């Protein structure tokens, strides 16, 4: 990827965006399945196997499996794990904060999205974890709503940061925005220019053009955002052991408005609530 402010935004045609929607729907439905099936006593590897089967049964290919040697079809990050958790023998327990990141390829086009949830349902979650999950999801939608043709891409990160800051004040908690990992362009490759920071960046930044497709993915911690990578060279954890939440959607911006390619409703409900134009294609 390029340096902030010197990145190329590759515009997609309407037909290409429609093709990406097919991959996005596989991802969205896979995450829906994982959220429904994740339960106390299940290993993260069992959840990953379920996801891989679903993806392949829907004529898609997992984006993550084999990517730079990654061994899962999902990233399963539990509690203090922020992102890139490798599915394995870890057993999920009721009350765990689980972030699930999923990617799929259909006819060469990628979709990429993530959710955070409480194993056992919201009723099993600690109040601070529920607040963190909601604050992170809200910040993602604030960032999505700020994506607009003709405007700076950096408006996304500014909106994410403002949303997290407001949530911290409302919840009387310290939230940290992870700055080491950012969103990205997406299309024929999973990770492309431009980088999409989840925080305010100085400078004008690249301008959003009609046909821009990006993955917007804030990661927020319950406390300081300081983090490190475990010896497996993948799993990112908080230094303090505090819990973290990760949300992501793949979004297309056109001159007509926004289409959230990995949201089952295309983002219609949350975009309407934010006053952003919902513009599905096809």
C-alpha positions as CSV (number, residue, x, y, z in Angstrom):
1,X,0.0,0.0,0.0
2,X,1.1,3.5,-0.6
3,X,1.9,6.3,1.9
4,X,-1.1,8.2,3.2
5,X,-1.9,11.0,0.8
6,X,-0.1,9.4,-2.2
7,X,-2.4,6.5,-2.9
8,X,-4.3,5.6,-5.9
9,X,-8.1,4.9,-5.6
10,X,-9.1,2.4,-8.2
11,X,-12.7,3.1,-9.4
12,X,-15.0,0.1,-10.1
13,X,-17.7,0.0,-12.8
14,X,-21.3,-0.6,-11.8
15,X,-21.0,-4.2,-13.0
16,X,-17.9,-4.8,-11.0
17,X,-19.6,-3.4,-7.9
18,X,-22.5,-5.8,-8.5
19,X,-20.0,-8.6,-8.8
20,X,-18.4,-7.6,-5.5
21,X,-21.9,-7.6,-3.9
22,X,-22.1,-11.4,-4.6
23,X,-18.9,-11.9,-2.5
24,X,-20.2,-9.5,0.1
25,X,-23.4,-11.4,0.6
26,X,-21.5,-14.7,1.2
27,X,-19.4,-12.9,3.8
28,X,-22.5,-11.3,5.5
29,X,-24.4,-14.6,5.6
30,X,-21.4,-16.5,6.9
31,X,-21.0,-14.0,9.7
32,X,-24.7,-14.4,10.5
33,X,-24.2,-18.1,10.7
34,X,-21.2,-17.8,12.9
35,X,-22.9,-15.5,15.3
36,X,-25.8,-17.9,15.5
37,X,-23.6,-21.0,16.0
38,X,-20.8,-19.8,18.3
39,X,-21.4,-21.1,21.8
40,X,-19.9,-22.1,25.1
41,X,-17.6,-25.2,24.7
42,X,-17.0,-24.7,21.0
43,X,-13.4,-24.4,19.7
44,X,-12.5,-21.5,17.4
45,X,-11.3,-24.2,14.9
46,X,-14.8,-25.8,14.9
47,X,-16.3,-22.3,14.1
48,X,-13.7,-21.9,11.4
49,X,-14.6,-25.3,9.8
50,X,-18.3,-24.3,9.8
51,X,-17.4,-21.1,8.0
52,X,-15.2,-22.7,5.4
53,X,-17.9,-25.2,4.6
54,X,-20.5,-22.5,4.2
55,X,-18.2,-20.4,2.0
56,X,-17.4,-23.3,-0.3
57,X,-21.0,-24.5,-0.4
58,X,-21.9,-21.1,-1.7
59,X,-19.5,-21.3,-4.7
60,X,-16.9,-19.0,-3.0
61,X,-13.4,-19.4,-1.8
62,X,-12.1,-18.2,1.6
63,X,-10.0,-15.1,1.2
64,X,-7.9,-15.7,4.4
65,X,-7.0,-19.4,4.0
66,X,-3.3,-19.5,2.9
67,X,-3.0,-15.7,2.8
68,X,0.7,-15.2,3.7
69,X,0.5,-18.6,5.4
70,X,-2.6,-17.9,7.5
71,X,-4.2,-21.2,8.4
72,X,-7.9,-20.2,8.9
73,X,-10.8,-19.1,6.9
74,X,-11.8,-16.8,9.7
75,X,-9.9,-14.6,12.1
76,X,-11.2,-15.4,15.5
77,X,-10.1,-12.9,18.2
78,X,-11.2,-13.5,21.8
79,X,-11.3,-11.0,24.6
80,X,-7.8,-9.3,24.7
81,X,-7.1,-10.4,21.1
82,X,-7.7,-7.4,18.8
83,X,-7.4,-8.9,15.4
84,X,-5.9,-11.8,13.3
85,X,-6.6,-14.5,15.9
86,X,-5.8,-17.9,14.4
87,X,-8.6,-20.5,14.8
88,X,-7.4,-23.4,16.8
89,X,-8.1,-25.4,20.0
90,X,-9.1,-22.4,22.1
91,X,-12.5,-23.1,23.7
92,X,-15.1,-20.4,23.7
93,X,-16.7,-19.7,27.0
94,X,-19.9,-17.9,27.9
95,X,-19.3,-14.2,28.3
96,X,-16.2,-14.1,26.0
97,X,-16.0,-11.2,23.6
98,X,-15.5,-12.7,20.2
99,X,-14.5,-10.8,17.1
100,X,-15.0,-12.7,13.8
101,X,-13.4,-11.5,10.6
102,X,-14.4,-13.2,7.4
103,X,-13.4,-12.8,3.7
104,X,-14.6,-14.6,0.6
105,X,-13.9,-14.5,-3.1
106,X,-16.6,-15.0,-5.8
107,X,-15.5,-14.9,-9.5
108,X,-12.2,-13.2,-8.5
109,X,-13.9,-10.4,-6.4
110,X,-13.4,-10.1,-2.6
111,X,-15.7,-9.3,0.3
112,X,-14.4,-8.6,3.8
113,X,-16.3,-7.9,7.0
114,X,-16.1,-8.4,10.8
115,X,-18.4,-8.4,13.7
116,X,-18.0,-8.6,17.5
117,X,-20.3,-10.5,19.8
118,X,-20.7,-12.0,23.2
119,X,-20.6,-15.8,23.4
120,X,-23.9,-16.8,25.0
121,X,-25.7,-13.7,23.8
122,X,-25.8,-10.1,25.1
123,X,-27.4,-11.2,28.3
124,X,-24.1,-13.1,29.1
125,X,-21.9,-10.0,28.5
126,X,-20.3,-7.6,31.0
127,X,-21.8,-4.1,30.7
128,X,-18.5,-2.7,29.7
129,X,-18.1,-5.2,27.0
130,X,-21.5,-4.5,25.6
131,X,-20.8,-0.8,25.6
132,X,-17.4,-1.4,23.8
133,X,-19.1,-3.5,21.1
134,X,-21.8,-0.9,20.5
135,X,-19.3,2.0,20.5
136,X,-17.1,0.2,18.0
137,X,-20.0,-0.7,15.7
138,X,-21.4,2.8,15.9
139,X,-18.0,4.3,15.0
140,X,-17.8,2.0,11.9
141,X,-21.2,3.3,10.7
142,X,-20.2,6.9,11.4
143,X,-17.1,6.3,9.2
144,X,-19.2,4.6,6.5
145,X,-21.7,7.5,6.4
146,X,-18.7,10.0,6.0
147,X,-17.6,8.3,2.8
148,X,-18.7,10.6,0.0
149,X,-17.7,11.1,-3.6
150,X,-15.7,14.3,-4.0
151,X,-14.7,14.4,-0.4
152,X,-11.4,13.5,1.3
153,X,-11.1,9.8,2.3
154,X,-9.7,11.1,5.6
155,X,-13.3,12.2,6.6
156,X,-13.9,8.5,7.4
157,X,-11.2,8.4,10.1
158,X,-12.3,11.7,11.5
159,X,-15.9,10.5,11.8
160,X,-14.7,7.2,13.5
161,X,-12.6,9.1,16.0
162,X,-15.4,11.6,16.8
163,X,-17.8,8.8,17.4
164,X,-15.5,6.9,19.7
165,X,-14.7,10.1,21.6
166,X,-18.4,10.8,22.1
167,X,-19.0,7.2,23.2
168,X,-16.2,7.4,25.8
169,X,-17.7,10.6,27.2
170,X,-21.2,9.1,27.2
171,X,-20.1,5.8,28.8
172,X,-17.6,7.3,31.2
173,X,-14.9,4.9,29.9
174,X,-11.6,5.0,28.3
175,X,-11.6,3.7,24.7
176,X,-8.5,3.4,22.6
177,X,-8.5,3.5,18.8
178,X,-6.0,1.0,17.4
179,X,-3.8,3.0,15.0
180,X,-1.5,0.2,13.9
181,X,-4.1,-1.5,11.7
182,X,-6.4,0.3,9.3
183,X,-9.0,-0.2,6.6
184,X,-8.1,-0.7,3.0
185,X,-9.2,-0.7,-0.6
186,X,-10.6,-3.9,-1.9
187,X,-11.6,-5.5,-5.2
188,X,-9.7,-8.1,-7.2
189,X,-7.3,-8.2,-4.2
190,X,-8.3,-8.3,-0.6
191,X,-5.9,-5.5,0.4
192,X,-5.3,-2.6,-2.0
193,X,-4.7,1.1,-1.9
194,X,-6.0,3.3,-0.4
195,X,-5.3,2.8,3.3
196,X,-8.3,4.0,5.4
197,X,-7.2,5.2,8.8
198,X,-9.7,5.0,11.7
199,X,-8.5,8.2,13.2
200,X,-8.1,11.9,12.3
201,X,-5.2,12.4,9.8
202,X,-3.8,15.8,8.9
203,X,-3.6,16.8,5.3
204,X,-6.0,16.7,2.4
205,X,-5.7,13.0,1.7
206,X,-6.9,11.2,-1.4
207,X,-10.3,12.2,-2.8
208,X,-13.1,9.7,-3.0
209,X,-14.2,9.0,-6.6
210,X,-17.3,7.4,-8.0
211,X,-16.7,3.6,-7.9
212,X,-14.5,3.6,-4.8
213,X,-14.7,0.4,-2.8
214,X,-13.1,0.2,0.6
215,X,-13.2,-1.9,3.8
216,X,-13.8,0.3,6.8
217,X,-12.8,-1.4,10.0
218,X,-12.3,0.3,13.4
219,X,-10.7,-1.7,16.2
220,X,-11.3,-0.2,19.7
221,X,-9.9,-1.2,23.0
222,X,-11.4,-0.9,26.6
223,X,-8.5,1.2,27.8
224,X,-5.2,2.1,26.1
225,X,-4.7,0.9,22.5
226,X,-1.1,-0.2,23.1
227,X,-0.7,-3.7,21.6
228,X,1.8,-6.3,20.4
229,X,1.8,-9.4,18.2
230,X,2.1,-12.9,19.8
231,X,4.8,-15.4,18.9
232,X,2.5,-16.9,16.2
233,X,3.3,-13.8,14.2
234,X,-0.4,-13.1,13.6
235,X,-2.5,-12.6,16.8
236,X,-2.6,-9.0,18.0
237,X,-3.4,-8.5,21.7
238,X,-3.7,-5.5,24.0
239,X,-0.6,-4.9,26.2
240,X,-2.8,-4.4,29.2
241,X,-5.0,-7.5,28.7
242,X,-8.0,-5.3,28.2
243,X,-10.7,-6.5,25.8
244,X,-11.1,-5.2,22.3
245,X,-13.8,-5.1,19.6
246,X,-13.5,-5.1,15.8
247,X,-16.2,-4.2,13.2
248,X,-15.8,-4.1,9.4
249,X,-17.8,-3.7,6.2
250,X,-16.9,-3.5,2.6
251,X,-18.5,-0.4,1.1
252,X,-19.0,1.0,-2.4
253,X,-19.3,4.8,-3.0
254,X,-20.8,6.1,-6.2
255,X,-22.1,9.5,-7.3
256,X,-25.6,8.2,-6.2
257,X,-24.6,7.3,-2.7
258,X,-23.4,4.2,-0.7
259,X,-24.0,0.5,-0.9
260,X,-22.6,-1.6,2.0
261,X,-21.7,-4.8,0.1
262,X,-21.3,-7.1,3.1
263,X,-24.4,-5.9,5.0
264,X,-27.4,-8.2,4.2
265,X,-29.7,-5.2,3.8
266,X,-27.0,-3.3,1.9
267,X,-26.7,-0.9,4.9
268,X,-30.1,0.6,4.2
269,X,-31.2,0.9,7.8
270,X,-28.1,2.3,9.3
271,X,-27.4,4.7,6.4
272,X,-30.9,6.1,6.7
273,X,-30.4,6.6,10.5
274,X,-27.2,8.5,9.7
275,X,-28.8,10.6,6.9
276,X,-26.6,9.1,4.2
277,X,-27.8,8.2,0.8
278,X,-28.4,4.4,0.2
279,X,-27.7,3.6,-3.4
280,X,-27.8,-0.1,-4.4
281,X,-27.0,-1.1,-8.0
282,X,-28.4,-3.7,-10.3
